[in-house]
């Protein structure tokens, strides 16, 4: 395969039929808009008393919870848990603030969590573009953030992540993100300019990375605030590039995953991407360098360095590179990044179980009480 395909703008447009790249390019604008949509959201005073925070969402609607958890670790004084399933943990109750997140508003797991949260008398905030979730949120008078519709859920990440920061800021549980978002906008604009489709591969980091990891299984490794970012990379390779991928985080992977690298033949099937930070601690820097040294000399090992000063900016900057890279990899593979046919096939099959209809009936009963 020729590298020239990534420098052929018409070829890129031909493959990226629904223009997924536009969401990568316009990430700075979407982040700014996302910060505004929760500004005037009225919140009950009880939200300020939350003893724990739970984010419930699946796929592109759930990764924002992972980013929130990583960002908030040393900023929010109550524990945060991300639930990717049908029910809340046993501790959930009146002291729990539950973010029920479903971009479509039709995700059966998230609707089930909404029902569970109502039964357990949790505080609830819904985030969705509409659908069944917002229908019931309005009916039961639950605070809800309506996000723009018509976007692939994974591309709507800013709208599913940043409003949660705004809500926690309004409740006094998180610091202001105004300055961080201002910096993030500038940094993301710079990253976008340097990774535009019309920018040649030799001067385009994301195109170069996509070329280097092509025909391998990318394994992405983060640490600290980049744990969820690494997971996002993996998900974008799955959904946009249509390839297997894996992710891990330091120092945990040094206690298990590295043993799997003893199979040198299998290791050659993978490319390794480490997310780095110029301000990373000496302990983490030593971990990363020591871990890389365990790999054979001919291994495919790459680094993505975050940019900016604030943690939010750094997370979004690395995430932006991953998004661009996943789409350029799709172009190399000549697959349209937007459709997710296998997910739709699965949804069509599980409709036959009637689970969602049962959940909606229960929500109807709860709403009329």
N, C-alpha and C positions, 0 to 999 in steps of 0.2 A: 504494500500500500504506500502511495506517495504522500509525503508530508505536504505537498502542494494543496491538497484538498482543504486544509485549514486556512489557506490564504486565498481561497476562491470564494468570494463573498456570495456569488450566485449559487454555488454548490452548498454552502452553509444554509442559505435560505430554502433551497430545495429540500434539504433533509429536515431542517427545523421548521416544519410546516406551520406549526401553531405559534412559532416565535417565542419559545421558552427563554431564549437569550435576552429578550426584552426585559424580562423580570430580573435577570442578573444585572443588566445595565442600569435599570431603574430602581435598584434596591435602595439607594439613598433617598429617593423621593417617597417610596413606600414606607420607609422607616419614619420619615417626618409626618406623613399622613396618619400613620398608625398611632403616633403619640397624641394626635389631636382628637381622635374619635372617642376617647374615654374622658376627655377633659371635663365635660359637663355632666358626666354620669352621676346621678344622685345615689348616695350610698347610705344605708342605715348606720347609725352610730355604733351599733353592735359589732360592725366589722372591725372596729378598733380594738376589740377585746379578744380577737381570735387567738386561741392557744396553739393552733396548728393550722397549716395550709396544705390543701390537697389539690393537685392538678390532675384532672381526668381527661384523657384524650388519646387518640390512636394515630399512628403514622405522623403525617405532617401536622396534624392537630395536637399531637402529644409532645413533639420535640421541643416546643416552646417551654413546656414545663421543665424539661431537663436543663435547658439554658437558664431558666429562672432559678432553679435549684443551685446550679453552679455559681451564678452571679451573686445570689443572696446569701451564700454560705457564711460570710463574715459581715453581713450587713443587716439581715433580718433576724430578730431575736427569738423567733419561733421555728420549729422544725417544718420542713417542706417535703412532701412525698409526692411522687408521680405515680398514678394508677393507670395501667393499661389493661383494663379488663372490665368485668361486669359489676363488681361490687366494691364497696368501701371497706377499709380495715375495721376491726372491731372497736378501735378507740374513737372512731369518727362519731361526733355527736354535736350537741348545741355549741360547743366551743370551737368547732371546726369551720374554717372558711374553705368552701369547695368551688374551684373554678371548673365548670363543666364546659369543655371545649370540643366543638365539632364544627368544622368549616361548613359542611353542607347542612348541618342541623338534623341529619338523618342517620348518623352513626349509631348503631344499636347498642354498642358498649357504652357510649357516652350518655345515651338516653336512659340506659339501665342505671348508670351512676346517678343521674339526675333524680330518678325515682327513689333510689336508695337514700340519697341525701335528704330528700323531702321526708321520707319515713323516719330518718334519724334526727330530723329537725336541725340540720346543719344550716349555716349561713351559706348562701349560694350566689354565684355570679356566673352567668352564661356568656359565652363568646361564640358567635356563629354568624353566618351570612343570612340565615333565615331558617326555613324548614320547620320540622316538628318541634325542635328545641326552642326556637324563639316564639313559636305559637304558644307553647305552654308557659314559657317565661313571662310572656305578656299576660296570659290568663291568670297566673298565680301571683303576678306582680313581683317577679324576681328581677333584681338589677341585671341588665343584659347589655352587652356591647354588640351592636350590629356592624359587621365588617363588610367591605365591598364584595359583591358576588361576581361570578364569572371568572374566577382565578383558579388554576390548579391548586389544591390544598397545600402542596409542598412549596409553591411559589408565594402563598399567602402568609408565610411564616411571620413577617413583621407584624401583621395584624392580629396574629394569634399569640404573640409573645409580648410585645411592647405594652399593650393595654393592661396586662397583669402588673407590670412594673408601675404603671400610672395609678392603678387601683391601690396598690400597696403604699405608694407615696401619699395618696390622698388619705389613707387611714393612719398615716404616721408610722407605719411599720418598716418603711424603706426610705432611704435618702432621695433627694431630688435627682432626677435624671436629665434635667434640662441642659446642663452644661455638657454632660456626656453625649447626649444626642447631637448637640451642635458640633462637637468634635467628630463624632461618628459620621455625620453628613459629609464633612470635608474630606475625611480619610476615605470613605466609600466612593466619593466622586473621583478621587485620585485613582483608586483601584479600578474603578469602572473604566476610566480613560485609558489605563494601561493594559486592559484586557478586552477591549472592544473587538468585535468580529473583524473590523477592517484593519486592525493593527496586525502587522506581520508576525508570524510565529517567532522569529528570531528576537523580537522585542516584546513578546507576549508571554508572560510567565505561565498562565493557565493553559494556553495552547501547547507550550513546551512540555508541561507536566503531563497533559493528556497524551501527547505523543509518546512520552517515555514510559508511561504505565500501560499503554495499549497492549492487548493480548496477555495481560496478567490479571491476577485477582488482587485488587488493592486492599491492603491492610492499613488502617489509619489509627495512629496512636496519639492520644492527648494526655493531659495531666491537669489537675486543678480545674480552673475555669474552662479548660478546653476539653473536658470529658464529654460533655454533650455535643460540642462542636465536632469531635471525632465521630460521634454517632451520626450526626447530621451528614457528614461526608459520606459515610457508609450508605445511608438511606438514599442520598442523591445518586450515588453510583448505581444502586439498585433500580431506582425509578426512572432516572433520566438516561443513564447509560445502558440499562438493561443487562447488567452483569452481576455475578456474585461479588460480594465484598464482605469484609469483616472489620471490626474495630476493637480497640482496647485502650487501657489507660495505665499510666505509670503512677506509683511504683508497682501496682498490682500485677501487671503482666510479667514482671521480673520474678514472680513467685509461681508461675505456672506456664504461661504461653511460650516462654523462651525454650522450655524443654522440648516443645514440638519442633523447634528449629533444628534439632539434631538430625532430622531426616532431610538432608541437604537436597536430595532429588525433588522432594515435594516443595521445599522452600523456594525452588527456582520458579514455581508456578505463580509466586506472589511478588508484588511490589510493596515496599514498606514506606509509608508516609508519616513522618513525625511532625506534629505541630509544635512550633518553637516560639519562644518569647525572649526578646533581648533582656528582659528583667527577670527571667526565671531564676529561681534560687540556685545556689551552688550545689545543693543536694540533688535537685532535679537535673541540672546540667550534667553532673557526674553520672547520674543514672542513664540519661539518654546516650551519652558518649560511650559508656561502658556497654550498654545494650547493643548499640550499633556495631561495636567492635567484635561482638560474638558472631556476626553474620559473615558468610564467605565474602571474599574480596569482589566477586563478580555479582553480588546481590544487587537488586534494584532498590536503592535506598534514596529517599528524597526528603526534603524539608520544606515546610510552609511556615514562614515567619509572620507572626501577627504584627499589626501596625497600630500606632496611637499610644495614648497615655492612660486613658481610663480603661477599666476592665471591660466595660460594655463595648467600647470601640474596638478593643483588641479581639473580643469574641466575634463581633460582626465582621471585622476585617478578614479574619481567617475563614469564616463561614462563606464570605463572598467569593474567595478564591476557590473554595470547594465547589460552589454552585457553578461558576464559570467552567471549571475543569470537567465537571460531570457532563455538561452539555457539549463541550468540544469533543469529549470522548465518544459521545453518541454520534456526532458528525463523522468522526473517524470510522465508526462502525456502521455508518449509513443507516441508522435507525432514528426515527422521529422520537425525540425525548418526551413529548407530552403524553401520548396515550399510555395507559397502564391496563392493558387488556386482561392480564392475569388476575389483577385485583377485581376488576369488574366481573370476570367469570366467577370468581369465588363468591362475590356478593350475590350474584344471580342464583348460585347454588344454595347459599344459606337462607335465602328468602323462603325456600320451601319448608324450612323448619317452623316458620311462624313465630319465631322468637321476638322479632321486632313488633309484630302486631300485638302480642301478649303484653309487651312492655308499654305500648301506647295505650292499650285498654286500661292498664293499671294507672297510668298517668291521668287518664280521663277521670277515673274514680277519685284519685287524689285531688284533682283540680276542682271537683264539684263538692268536696267536703267543706 
